[in-house]
Amino acid sequence: MENKPPPKHESVGQKLSGKQEEQLEKSMRLLKSKMEKDQWEAEKKKIHEEERKAKAEAAEKHKMKGEAEKGTGTQ
């Protein structure tokens, strides 16, 4: 006996009616859309965090440079 995967919308020998299949496909599209949106939001958040980190590092370098200049100017 060979084990073939079930057809597209069949599992455990159960067949879906046309209406059930439409509902399943709609649910799958909505889920895919939500997953894509969540992924996009995660990417957006990651970019925002990287920009925030870069700005903080630049501000720290600027602050350190200013302190170093003050230190050498007063001695």
mmCIF file of the N, C-alpha and C atoms, coordinates in Angstrom:
data_MODEL
# 
_entry.id   MODEL 
# 
loop_
_atom_site.group_PDB 
_atom_site.id 
_atom_site.type_symbol 
_atom_site.label_atom_id 
_atom_site.label_alt_id 
_atom_site.label_comp_id 
_atom_site.label_asym_id 
_atom_site.label_entity_id 
_atom_site.label_seq_id 
_atom_site.pdbx_PDB_ins_code 
_atom_site.Cartn_x 
_atom_site.Cartn_y 
_atom_site.Cartn_z 
_atom_site.occupancy 
_atom_site.B_iso_or_equiv 
_atom_site.pdbx_formal_charge 
_atom_site.auth_seq_id 
_atom_site.auth_comp_id 
_atom_site.auth_asym_id 
_atom_site.auth_atom_id 
_atom_site.pdbx_PDB_model_num 
ATOM 1   N N  . MET A 1 1  ? 0.837   -1.189 0.000  1.00 0.00 ? 1  MET A N  1 
ATOM 2   C CA . MET A 1 1  ? 0.000   0.000  0.000  1.00 0.00 ? 1  MET A CA 1 
ATOM 3   C C  . MET A 1 1  ? 0.872   1.238  0.000  1.00 0.00 ? 1  MET A C  1 
ATOM 4   N N  . GLU A 1 2  ? 0.519   2.183  -0.837 1.00 0.00 ? 2  GLU A N  1 
ATOM 5   C CA . GLU A 1 2  ? 1.276   3.425  -0.838 1.00 0.00 ? 2  GLU A CA 1 
ATOM 6   C C  . GLU A 1 2  ? 0.498   4.507  -0.089 1.00 0.00 ? 2  GLU A C  1 
ATOM 7   N N  . ASN A 1 3  ? 1.232   5.350  0.609  1.00 0.00 ? 3  ASN A N  1 
ATOM 8   C CA . ASN A 1 3  ? 0.617   6.437  1.373  1.00 0.00 ? 3  ASN A CA 1 
ATOM 9   C C  . ASN A 1 3  ? 0.673   7.712  0.556  1.00 0.00 ? 3  ASN A C  1 
ATOM 10  N N  . LYS A 1 4  ? -0.446  8.061  -0.052 1.00 0.00 ? 4  LYS A N  1 
ATOM 11  C CA . LYS A 1 4  ? -0.527  9.299  -0.813 1.00 0.00 ? 4  LYS A CA 1 
ATOM 12  C C  . LYS A 1 4  ? -1.101  10.378 0.094  1.00 0.00 ? 4  LYS A C  1 
ATOM 13  N N  . PRO A 1 5  ? -0.634  11.620 -0.065 1.00 0.00 ? 5  PRO A N  1 
ATOM 14  C CA . PRO A 1 5  ? -1.246  12.694 0.723  1.00 0.00 ? 5  PRO A CA 1 
ATOM 15  C C  . PRO A 1 5  ? -2.688  12.902 0.273  1.00 0.00 ? 5  PRO A C  1 
ATOM 16  N N  . PRO A 1 6  ? -3.551  13.306 1.183  1.00 0.00 ? 6  PRO A N  1 
ATOM 17  C CA . PRO A 1 6  ? -4.947  13.520 0.796  1.00 0.00 ? 6  PRO A CA 1 
ATOM 18  C C  . PRO A 1 6  ? -5.068  14.668 -0.199 1.00 0.00 ? 6  PRO A C  1 
ATOM 19  N N  . PRO A 1 7  ? -6.115  14.654 -1.020 1.00 0.00 ? 7  PRO A N  1 
ATOM 20  C CA . PRO A 1 7  ? -6.336  15.768 -1.943 1.00 0.00 ? 7  PRO A CA 1 
ATOM 21  C C  . PRO A 1 7  ? -6.405  17.094 -1.192 1.00 0.00 ? 7  PRO A C  1 
ATOM 22  N N  . LYS A 1 8  ? -6.389  18.172 -1.942 1.00 0.00 ? 8  LYS A N  1 
ATOM 23  C CA . LYS A 1 8  ? -6.269  19.527 -1.403 1.00 0.00 ? 8  LYS A CA 1 
ATOM 24  C C  . LYS A 1 8  ? -7.078  19.778 -0.134 1.00 0.00 ? 8  LYS A C  1 
ATOM 25  N N  . HIS A 1 9  ? -8.360  19.522 -0.135 1.00 0.00 ? 9  HIS A N  1 
ATOM 26  C CA . HIS A 1 9  ? -9.206  19.835 1.022  1.00 0.00 ? 9  HIS A CA 1 
ATOM 27  C C  . HIS A 1 9  ? -9.891  18.587 1.564  1.00 0.00 ? 9  HIS A C  1 
ATOM 28  N N  . GLU A 1 10 ? -9.149  17.520 1.675  1.00 0.00 ? 10 GLU A N  1 
ATOM 29  C CA . GLU A 1 10 ? -9.694  16.283 2.232  1.00 0.00 ? 10 GLU A CA 1 
ATOM 30  C C  . GLU A 1 10 ? -8.792  15.842 3.356  1.00 0.00 ? 10 GLU A C  1 
ATOM 31  N N  . SER A 1 11 ? -9.381  15.387 4.419  1.00 0.00 ? 11 SER A N  1 
ATOM 32  C CA . SER A 1 11 ? -8.561  14.800 5.471  1.00 0.00 ? 11 SER A CA 1 
ATOM 33  C C  . SER A 1 11 ? -9.359  13.697 6.119  1.00 0.00 ? 11 SER A C  1 
ATOM 34  N N  . VAL A 1 12 ? -8.703  12.640 6.431  1.00 0.00 ? 12 VAL A N  1 
ATOM 35  C CA . VAL A 1 12 ? -9.302  11.476 7.076  1.00 0.00 ? 12 VAL A CA 1 
ATOM 36  C C  . VAL A 1 12 ? -10.543 11.013 6.311  1.00 0.00 ? 12 VAL A C  1 
ATOM 37  N N  . GLY A 1 13 ? -10.483 11.062 5.002  1.00 0.00 ? 13 GLY A N  1 
ATOM 38  C CA . GLY A 1 13 ? -11.576 10.565 4.189  1.00 0.00 ? 13 GLY A CA 1 
ATOM 39  C C  . GLY A 1 13 ? -12.808 11.442 4.171  1.00 0.00 ? 13 GLY A C  1 
ATOM 40  N N  . GLN A 1 14 ? -12.745 12.612 4.754  1.00 0.00 ? 14 GLN A N  1 
ATOM 41  C CA . GLN A 1 14 ? -13.918 13.490 4.808  1.00 0.00 ? 14 GLN A CA 1 
ATOM 42  C C  . GLN A 1 14 ? -13.855 14.470 3.638  1.00 0.00 ? 14 GLN A C  1 
ATOM 43  N N  . LYS A 1 15 ? -14.949 14.574 2.908  1.00 0.00 ? 15 LYS A N  1 
ATOM 44  C CA . LYS A 1 15 ? -15.006 15.508 1.789  1.00 0.00 ? 15 LYS A CA 1 
ATOM 45  C C  . LYS A 1 15 ? -15.795 16.736 2.205  1.00 0.00 ? 15 LYS A C  1 
ATOM 46  N N  . LEU A 1 16 ? -15.396 17.873 1.664  1.00 0.00 ? 16 LEU A N  1 
ATOM 47  C CA . LEU A 1 16 ? -16.070 19.129 1.987  1.00 0.00 ? 16 LEU A CA 1 
ATOM 48  C C  . LEU A 1 16 ? -17.096 19.457 0.917  1.00 0.00 ? 16 LEU A C  1 
ATOM 49  N N  . SER A 1 17 ? -18.175 20.069 1.347  1.00 0.00 ? 17 SER A N  1 
ATOM 50  C CA . SER A 1 17 ? -19.166 20.542 0.378  1.00 0.00 ? 17 SER A CA 1 
ATOM 51  C C  . SER A 1 17 ? -18.598 21.794 -0.280 1.00 0.00 ? 17 SER A C  1 
ATOM 52  N N  . GLY A 1 18 ? -19.234 22.226 -1.344 1.00 0.00 ? 18 GLY A N  1 
ATOM 53  C CA . GLY A 1 18 ? -18.778 23.427 -2.045 1.00 0.00 ? 18 GLY A CA 1 
ATOM 54  C C  . GLY A 1 18 ? -18.722 24.633 -1.121 1.00 0.00 ? 18 GLY A C  1 
ATOM 55  N N  . LYS A 1 19 ? -19.761 24.795 -0.298 1.00 0.00 ? 19 LYS A N  1 
ATOM 56  C CA . LYS A 1 19 ? -19.824 25.925 0.639  1.00 0.00 ? 19 LYS A CA 1 
ATOM 57  C C  . LYS A 1 19 ? -18.707 25.824 1.680  1.00 0.00 ? 19 LYS A C  1 
ATOM 58  N N  . GLN A 1 20 ? -18.481 24.625 2.214  1.00 0.00 ? 20 GLN A N  1 
ATOM 59  C CA . GLN A 1 20 ? -17.421 24.427 3.207  1.00 0.00 ? 20 GLN A CA 1 
ATOM 60  C C  . GLN A 1 20 ? -16.048 24.713 2.600  1.00 0.00 ? 20 GLN A C  1 
ATOM 61  N N  . GLU A 1 21 ? -15.870 24.269 1.357  1.00 0.00 ? 21 GLU A N  1 
ATOM 62  C CA . GLU A 1 21 ? -14.593 24.496 0.687  1.00 0.00 ? 21 GLU A CA 1 
ATOM 63  C C  . GLU A 1 21 ? -14.365 25.991 0.475  1.00 0.00 ? 21 GLU A C  1 
ATOM 64  N N  . GLU A 1 22 ? -15.421 26.716 0.081  1.00 0.00 ? 22 GLU A N  1 
ATOM 65  C CA . GLU A 1 22 ? -15.308 28.169 -0.087 1.00 0.00 ? 22 GLU A CA 1 
ATOM 66  C C  . GLU A 1 22 ? -14.942 28.834 1.234  1.00 0.00 ? 22 GLU A C  1 
ATOM 67  N N  . GLN A 1 23 ? -15.592 28.412 2.323  1.00 0.00 ? 23 GLN A N  1 
ATOM 68  C CA . GLN A 1 23 ? -15.303 28.984 3.640  1.00 0.00 ? 23 GLN A CA 1 
ATOM 69  C C  . GLN A 1 23 ? -13.866 28.689 4.060  1.00 0.00 ? 23 GLN A C  1 
ATOM 70  N N  . LEU A 1 24 ? -13.419 27.478 3.797  1.00 0.00 ? 24 LEU A N  1 
ATOM 71  C CA . LEU A 1 24 ? -12.054 27.095 4.137  1.00 0.00 ? 24 LEU A CA 1 
ATOM 72  C C  . LEU A 1 24 ? -11.054 27.941 3.346  1.00 0.00 ? 24 LEU A C  1 
ATOM 73  N N  . GLU A 1 25 ? -11.288 28.087 2.055  1.00 0.00 ? 25 GLU A N  1 
ATOM 74  C CA . GLU A 1 25 ? -10.387 28.879 1.223  1.00 0.00 ? 25 GLU A CA 1 
ATOM 75  C C  . GLU A 1 25 ? -10.375 30.338 1.668  1.00 0.00 ? 25 GLU A C  1 
ATOM 76  N N  . LYS A 1 26 ? -11.552 30.874 2.025  1.00 0.00 ? 26 LYS A N  1 
ATOM 77  C CA . LYS A 1 26 ? -11.626 32.251 2.516  1.00 0.00 ? 26 LYS A CA 1 
ATOM 78  C C  . LYS A 1 26 ? -10.834 32.383 3.820  1.00 0.00 ? 26 LYS A C  1 
ATOM 79  N N  . SER A 1 27 ? -11.006 31.437 4.714  1.00 0.00 ? 27 SER A N  1 
ATOM 80  C CA . SER A 1 27 ? -10.276 31.458 5.987  1.00 0.00 ? 27 SER A CA 1 
ATOM 81  C C  . SER A 1 27 ? -8.771  31.373 5.759  1.00 0.00 ? 27 SER A C  1 
ATOM 82  N N  . MET A 1 28 ? -8.374  30.541 4.807  1.00 0.00 ? 28 MET A N  1 
ATOM 83  C CA . MET A 1 28 ? -6.950  30.401 4.500  1.00 0.00 ? 28 MET A CA 1 
ATOM 84  C C  . MET A 1 28 ? -6.387  31.701 3.932  1.00 0.00 ? 28 MET A C  1 
ATOM 85  N N  . ARG A 1 29 ? -7.153  32.376 3.058  1.00 0.00 ? 29 ARG A N  1 
ATOM 86  C CA . ARG A 1 29 ? -6.704  33.658 2.509  1.00 0.00 ? 29 ARG A CA 1 
ATOM 87  C C  . ARG A 1 29 ? -6.578  34.704 3.610  1.00 0.00 ? 29 ARG A C  1 
ATOM 88  N N  . LEU A 1 30 ? -7.573  34.746 4.525  1.00 0.00 ? 30 LEU A N  1 
ATOM 89  C CA . LEU A 1 30 ? -7.523  35.701 5.632  1.00 0.00 ? 30 LEU A CA 1 
ATOM 90  C C  . LEU A 1 30 ? -6.321  35.433 6.534  1.00 0.00 ? 30 LEU A C  1 
ATOM 91  N N  . LEU A 1 31 ? -6.071  34.172 6.816  1.00 0.00 ? 31 LEU A N  1 
ATOM 92  C CA . LEU A 1 31 ? -4.929  33.806 7.651  1.00 0.00 ? 31 LEU A CA 1 
ATOM 93  C C  . LEU A 1 31 ? -3.619  34.204 6.975  1.00 0.00 ? 31 LEU A C  1 
ATOM 94  N N  . LYS A 1 32 ? -3.518  33.926 5.684  1.00 0.00 ? 32 LYS A N  1 
ATOM 95  C CA . LYS A 1 32 ? -2.310  34.294 4.938  1.00 0.00 ? 32 LYS A CA 1 
ATOM 96  C C  . LYS A 1 32 ? -2.120  35.804 4.963  1.00 0.00 ? 32 LYS A C  1 
ATOM 97  N N  . SER A 1 33 ? -3.206  36.538 4.768  1.00 0.00 ? 33 SER A N  1 
ATOM 98  C CA . SER A 1 33 ? -3.142  37.995 4.788  1.00 0.00 ? 33 SER A CA 1 
ATOM 99  C C  . SER A 1 33 ? -2.679  38.498 6.154  1.00 0.00 ? 33 SER A C  1 
ATOM 100 N N  . LYS A 1 34 ? -3.223  37.917 7.218  1.00 0.00 ? 34 LYS A N  1 
ATOM 101 C CA . LYS A 1 34 ? -2.831  38.321 8.569  1.00 0.00 ? 34 LYS A CA 1 
ATOM 102 C C  . LYS A 1 34 ? -1.363  37.995 8.823  1.00 0.00 ? 34 LYS A C  1 
ATOM 103 N N  . MET A 1 35 ? -0.929  36.838 8.374  1.00 0.00 ? 35 MET A N  1 
ATOM 104 C CA . MET A 1 35 ? 0.475   36.454 8.563  1.00 0.00 ? 35 MET A CA 1 
ATOM 105 C C  . MET A 1 35 ? 1.398   37.421 7.825  1.00 0.00 ? 35 MET A C  1 
ATOM 106 N N  . GLU A 1 36 ? 1.022   37.805 6.600  1.00 0.00 ? 36 GLU A N  1 
ATOM 107 C CA . GLU A 1 36 ? 1.831   38.748 5.837  1.00 0.00 ? 36 GLU A CA 1 
ATOM 108 C C  . GLU A 1 36 ? 1.863   40.107 6.525  1.00 0.00 ? 36 GLU A C  1 
ATOM 109 N N  . LYS A 1 37 ? 0.707   40.538 7.060  1.00 0.00 ? 37 LYS A N  1 
ATOM 110 C CA . LYS A 1 37 ? 0.647   41.815 7.776  1.00 0.00 ? 37 LYS A CA 1 
ATOM 111 C C  . LYS A 1 37 ? 1.519   41.767 9.025  1.00 0.00 ? 37 LYS A C  1 
ATOM 112 N N  . ASP A 1 38 ? 1.421   40.679 9.779  1.00 0.00 ? 38 ASP A N  1 
ATOM 113 C CA . ASP A 1 38 ? 2.235   40.526 10.989 1.00 0.00 ? 38 ASP A CA 1 
ATOM 114 C C  . ASP A 1 38 ? 3.722   40.539 10.648 1.00 0.00 ? 38 ASP A C  1 
ATOM 115 N N  . GLN A 1 39 ? 4.083   39.876 9.556  1.00 0.00 ? 39 GLN A N  1 
ATOM 116 C CA . GLN A 1 39 ? 5.482   39.840 9.137  1.00 0.00 ? 39 GLN A CA 1 
ATOM 117 C C  . GLN A 1 39 ? 5.947   41.243 8.750  1.00 0.00 ? 39 GLN A C  1 
ATOM 118 N N  . TRP A 1 40 ? 5.107   41.981 8.015  1.00 0.00 ? 40 TRP A N  1 
ATOM 119 C CA . TRP A 1 40 ? 5.440   43.344 7.611  1.00 0.00 ? 40 TRP A CA 1 
ATOM 120 C C  . TRP A 1 40 ? 5.617   44.230 8.840  1.00 0.00 ? 40 TRP A C  1 
ATOM 121 N N  . GLU A 1 41 ? 4.707   44.096 9.822  1.00 0.00 ? 41 GLU A N  1 
ATOM 122 C CA . GLU A 1 41 ? 4.805   44.894 11.042 1.00 0.00 ? 41 GLU A CA 1 
ATOM 123 C C  . GLU A 1 41 ? 6.064   44.546 11.828 1.00 0.00 ? 41 GLU A C  1 
ATOM 124 N N  . ALA A 1 42 ? 6.438   43.282 11.851 1.00 0.00 ? 42 ALA A N  1 
ATOM 125 C CA . ALA A 1 42 ? 7.661   42.870 12.549 1.00 0.00 ? 42 ALA A CA 1 
ATOM 126 C C  . ALA A 1 42 ? 8.888   43.472 11.865 1.00 0.00 ? 42 ALA A C  1 
ATOM 127 N N  . GLU A 1 43 ? 8.900   43.463 10.533 1.00 0.00 ? 43 GLU A N  1 
ATOM 128 C CA . GLU A 1 43 ? 10.005  44.070 9.789  1.00 0.00 ? 43 GLU A CA 1 
ATOM 129 C C  . GLU A 1 43 ? 10.072  45.567 10.061 1.00 0.00 ? 43 GLU A C  1 
ATOM 130 N N  . LYS A 1 44 ? 8.907   46.216 10.051 1.00 0.00 ? 44 LYS A N  1 
ATOM 131 C CA . LYS A 1 44 ? 8.836   47.654 10.307 1.00 0.00 ? 44 LYS A CA 1 
ATOM 132 C C  . LYS A 1 44 ? 9.368   47.966 11.708 1.00 0.00 ? 44 LYS A C  1 
ATOM 133 N N  . LYS A 1 45 ? 8.979   47.161 12.688 1.00 0.00 ? 45 LYS A N  1 
ATOM 134 C CA . LYS A 1 45 ? 9.439   47.355 14.066 1.00 0.00 ? 45 LYS A CA 1 
ATOM 135 C C  . LYS A 1 45 ? 10.950  47.157 14.150 1.00 0.00 ? 45 LYS A C  1 
ATOM 136 N N  . LYS A 1 46 ? 11.458  46.144 13.463 1.00 0.00 ? 46 LYS A N  1 
ATOM 137 C CA . LYS A 1 46 ? 12.899  45.873 13.473 1.00 0.00 ? 46 LYS A CA 1 
ATOM 138 C C  . LYS A 1 46 ? 13.664  47.058 12.888 1.00 0.00 ? 46 LYS A C  1 
ATOM 139 N N  . ILE A 1 47 ? 13.185  47.592 11.772 1.00 0.00 ? 47 ILE A N  1 
ATOM 140 C CA . ILE A 1 47 ? 13.834  48.743 11.143 1.00 0.00 ? 47 ILE A CA 1 
ATOM 141 C C  . ILE A 1 47 ? 13.790  49.944 12.080 1.00 0.00 ? 47 ILE A C  1 
ATOM 142 N N  . HIS A 1 48 ? 12.645  50.167 12.715 1.00 0.00 ? 48 HIS A N  1 
ATOM 143 C CA . HIS A 1 48 ? 12.496  51.281 13.653 1.00 0.00 ? 48 HIS A CA 1 
ATOM 144 C C  . HIS A 1 48 ? 13.490  51.137 14.810 1.00 0.00 ? 48 HIS A C  1 
ATOM 145 N N  . GLU A 1 49 ? 13.614  49.930 15.347 1.00 0.00 ? 49 GLU A N  1 
ATOM 146 C CA . GLU A 1 49 ? 14.544  49.685 16.458 1.00 0.00 ? 49 GLU A CA 1 
ATOM 147 C C  . GLU A 1 49 ? 15.991  49.909 16.015 1.00 0.00 ? 49 GLU A C  1 
ATOM 148 N N  . GLU A 1 50 ? 16.327  49.472 14.801 1.00 0.00 ? 50 GLU A N  1 
ATOM 149 C CA . GLU A 1 50 ? 17.685  49.679 14.290 1.00 0.00 ? 50 GLU A CA 1 
ATOM 150 C C  . GLU A 1 50 ? 17.976  51.163 14.118 1.00 0.00 ? 50 GLU A C  1 
ATOM 151 N N  . GLU A 1 51 ? 16.991  51.926 13.609 1.00 0.00 ? 51 GLU A N  1 
ATOM 152 C CA . GLU A 1 51 ? 17.168  53.370 13.455 1.00 0.00 ? 51 GLU A CA 1 
ATOM 153 C C  . GLU A 1 51 ? 17.329  54.044 14.812 1.00 0.00 ? 51 GLU A C  1 
ATOM 154 N N  . ARG A 1 52 ? 16.513  53.635 15.784 1.00 0.00 ? 52 ARG A N  1 
ATOM 155 C CA . ARG A 1 52 ? 16.590  54.210 17.124 1.00 0.00 ? 52 ARG A CA 1 
ATOM 156 C C  . ARG A 1 52 ? 17.957  53.927 17.749 1.00 0.00 ? 52 ARG A C  1 
ATOM 157 N N  . LYS A 1 53 ? 18.426  52.702 17.578 1.00 0.00 ? 53 LYS A N  1 
ATOM 158 C CA . LYS A 1 53 ? 19.727  52.311 18.120 1.00 0.00 ? 53 LYS A CA 1 
ATOM 159 C C  . LYS A 1 53 ? 20.843  53.112 17.453 1.00 0.00 ? 53 LYS A C  1 
ATOM 160 N N  . ALA A 1 54 ? 20.775  53.276 16.141 1.00 0.00 ? 54 ALA A N  1 
ATOM 161 C CA . ALA A 1 54 ? 21.792  54.036 15.415 1.00 0.00 ? 54 ALA A CA 1 
ATOM 162 C C  . ALA A 1 54 ? 21.804  55.494 15.873 1.00 0.00 ? 54 ALA A C  1 
ATOM 163 N N  . LYS A 1 55 ? 20.627  56.082 16.078 1.00 0.00 ? 55 LYS A N  1 
ATOM 164 C CA . LYS A 1 55 ? 20.551  57.466 16.555 1.00 0.00 ? 55 LYS A CA 1 
ATOM 165 C C  . LYS A 1 55 ? 21.141  57.583 17.955 1.00 0.00 ? 55 LYS A C  1 
ATOM 166 N N  . ALA A 1 56 ? 20.837  56.622 18.810 1.00 0.00 ? 56 ALA A N  1 
ATOM 167 C CA . ALA A 1 56 ? 21.365  56.640 20.179 1.00 0.00 ? 56 ALA A CA 1 
ATOM 168 C C  . ALA A 1 56 ? 22.887  56.516 20.162 1.00 0.00 ? 56 ALA A C  1 
ATOM 169 N N  . GLU A 1 57 ? 23.414  55.652 19.314 1.00 0.00 ? 57 GLU A N  1 
ATOM 170 C CA . GLU A 1 57 ? 24.867  55.491 19.213 1.00 0.00 ? 57 GLU A CA 1 
ATOM 171 C C  . GLU A 1 57 ? 25.514  56.760 18.672 1.00 0.00 ? 57 GLU A C  1 
ATOM 172 N N  . ALA A 1 58 ? 24.887  57.388 17.673 1.00 0.00 ? 58 ALA A N  1 
ATOM 173 C CA . ALA A 1 58 ? 25.426  58.627 17.115 1.00 0.00 ? 58 ALA A CA 1 
ATOM 174 C C  . ALA A 1 58 ? 25.414  59.731 18.171 1.00 0.00 ? 58 ALA A C  1 
ATOM 175 N N  . ALA A 1 59 ? 24.338  59.812 18.945 1.00 0.00 ? 59 ALA A N  1 
ATOM 176 C CA . ALA A 1 59 ? 24.250  60.821 20.003 1.00 0.00 ? 59 ALA A CA 1 
ATOM 177 C C  . ALA A 1 59 ? 25.325  60.578 21.060 1.00 0.00 ? 59 ALA A C  1 
ATOM 178 N N  . GLU A 1 60 ? 25.556  59.334 21.404 1.00 0.00 ? 60 GLU A N  1 
ATOM 179 C CA . GLU A 1 60 ? 26.590  58.996 22.400 1.00 0.00 ? 60 GLU A CA 1 
ATOM 180 C C  . GLU A 1 60 ? 27.976  59.357 21.877 1.00 0.00 ? 60 GLU A C  1 
ATOM 181 N N  . LYS A 1 61 ? 28.246  59.061 20.610 1.00 0.00 ? 61 LYS A N  1 
ATOM 182 C CA . LYS A 1 61 ? 29.546  59.409 20.021 1.00 0.00 ? 61 LYS A CA 1 
ATOM 183 C C  . LYS A 1 61 ? 29.727  60.921 20.007 1.00 0.00 ? 61 LYS A C  1 
ATOM 184 N N  . HIS A 1 62 ? 28.674  61.647 19.654 1.00 0.00 ? 62 HIS A N  1 
ATOM 185 C CA . HIS A 1 62 ? 28.730  63.111 19.616 1.00 0.00 ? 62 HIS A CA 1 
ATOM 186 C C  . HIS A 1 62 ? 29.004  63.660 21.016 1.00 0.00 ? 62 HIS A C  1 
ATOM 187 N N  . LYS A 1 63 ? 28.333  63.087 22.004 1.00 0.00 ? 63 LYS A N  1 
ATOM 188 C CA . LYS A 1 63 ? 28.517  63.510 23.395 1.00 0.00 ? 63 LYS A CA 1 
ATOM 189 C C  . LYS A 1 63 ? 29.956  63.246 23.840 1.00 0.00 ? 63 LYS A C  1 
ATOM 190 N N  . MET A 1 64 ? 30.469  62.063 23.520 1.00 0.00 ? 64 MET A N  1 
ATOM 191 C CA . MET A 1 64 ? 31.838  61.712 23.907 1.00 0.00 ? 64 MET A CA 1 
ATOM 192 C C  . MET A 1 64 ? 32.849  62.612 23.203 1.00 0.00 ? 64 MET A C  1 
ATOM 193 N N  . LYS A 1 65 ? 32.589  62.937 21.939 1.00 0.00 ? 65 LYS A N  1 
ATOM 194 C CA . LYS A 1 65 ? 33.486  63.813 21.187 1.00 0.00 ? 65 LYS A CA 1 
ATOM 195 C C  . LYS A 1 65 ? 33.494  65.198 21.819 1.00 0.00 ? 65 LYS A C  1 
ATOM 196 N N  . GLY A 1 66 ? 32.311  65.692 22.184 1.00 0.00 ? 66 GLY A N  1 
ATOM 197 C CA . GLY A 1 66 ? 32.216  67.001 22.832 1.00 0.00 ? 66 GLY A CA 1 
ATOM 198 C C  . GLY A 1 66 ? 32.946  67.023 24.157 1.00 0.00 ? 66 GLY A C  1 
ATOM 199 N N  . GLU A 1 67 ? 32.817  65.981 24.941 1.00 0.00 ? 67 GLU A N  1 
ATOM 200 C CA . GLU A 1 67 ? 33.508  65.903 26.231 1.00 0.00 ? 67 GLU A CA 1 
ATOM 201 C C  . GLU A 1 67 ? 35.016  65.828 26.027 1.00 0.00 ? 67 GLU A C  1 
ATOM 202 N N  . ALA A 1 68 ? 35.451  65.103 25.006 1.00 0.00 ? 68 ALA A N  1 
ATOM 203 C CA . ALA A 1 68 ? 36.881  64.983 24.723 1.00 0.00 ? 68 ALA A CA 1 
ATOM 204 C C  . ALA A 1 68 ? 37.448  66.336 24.305 1.00 0.00 ? 68 ALA A C  1 
ATOM 205 N N  . GLU A 1 69 ? 36.689  67.082 23.491 1.00 0.00 ? 69 GLU A N  1 
ATOM 206 C CA . GLU A 1 69 ? 37.145  68.405 23.060 1.00 0.00 ? 69 GLU A CA 1 
ATOM 207 C C  . GLU A 1 69 ? 37.223  69.360 24.245 1.00 0.00 ? 69 GLU A C  1 
ATOM 208 N N  . LYS A 1 70 ? 36.259  69.296 25.137 1.00 0.00 ? 70 LYS A N  1 
ATOM 209 C CA . LYS A 1 70 ? 36.283  70.138 26.335 1.00 0.00 ? 70 LYS A CA 1 
ATOM 210 C C  . LYS A 1 70 ? 37.484  69.781 27.197 1.00 0.00 ? 70 LYS A C  1 
ATOM 211 N N  . GLY A 1 71 ? 37.751  68.509 27.315 1.00 0.00 ? 71 GLY A N  1 
ATOM 212 C CA . GLY A 1 71 ? 38.865  68.037 28.137 1.00 0.00 ? 71 GLY A CA 1 
ATOM 213 C C  . GLY A 1 71 ? 40.205  68.500 27.604 1.00 0.00 ? 71 GLY A C  1 
ATOM 214 N N  . THR A 1 72 ? 40.409  68.479 26.303 1.00 0.00 ? 72 THR A N  1 
ATOM 215 C CA . THR A 1 72 ? 41.692  68.887 25.724 1.00 0.00 ? 72 THR A CA 1 
ATOM 216 C C  . THR A 1 72 ? 41.800  70.399 25.656 1.00 0.00 ? 72 THR A C  1 
ATOM 217 N N  . GLY A 1 73 ? 40.699  71.099 25.558 1.00 0.00 ? 73 GLY A N  1 
ATOM 218 C CA . GLY A 1 73 ? 40.713  72.560 25.471 1.00 0.00 ? 73 GLY A CA 1 
ATOM 219 C C  . GLY A 1 73 ? 41.006  73.228 26.796 1.00 0.00 ? 73 GLY A C  1 
ATOM 220 N N  . THR A 1 74 ? 40.670  72.598 27.896 1.00 0.00 ? 74 THR A N  1 
ATOM 221 C CA . THR A 1 74 ? 40.852  73.219 29.209 1.00 0.00 ? 74 THR A CA 1 
ATOM 222 C C  . THR A 1 74 ? 42.200  72.896 29.816 1.00 0.00 ? 74 THR A C  1 
ATOM 223 N N  . GLN A 1 75 ? 42.928  71.961 29.256 1.00 0.00 ? 75 GLN A N  1 
ATOM 224 C CA . GLN A 1 75 ? 44.208  71.575 29.869 1.00 0.00 ? 75 GLN A CA 1 
ATOM 225 C C  . GLN A 1 75 ? 45.345  72.356 29.332 1.00 0.00 ? 75 GLN A C  1 
# 
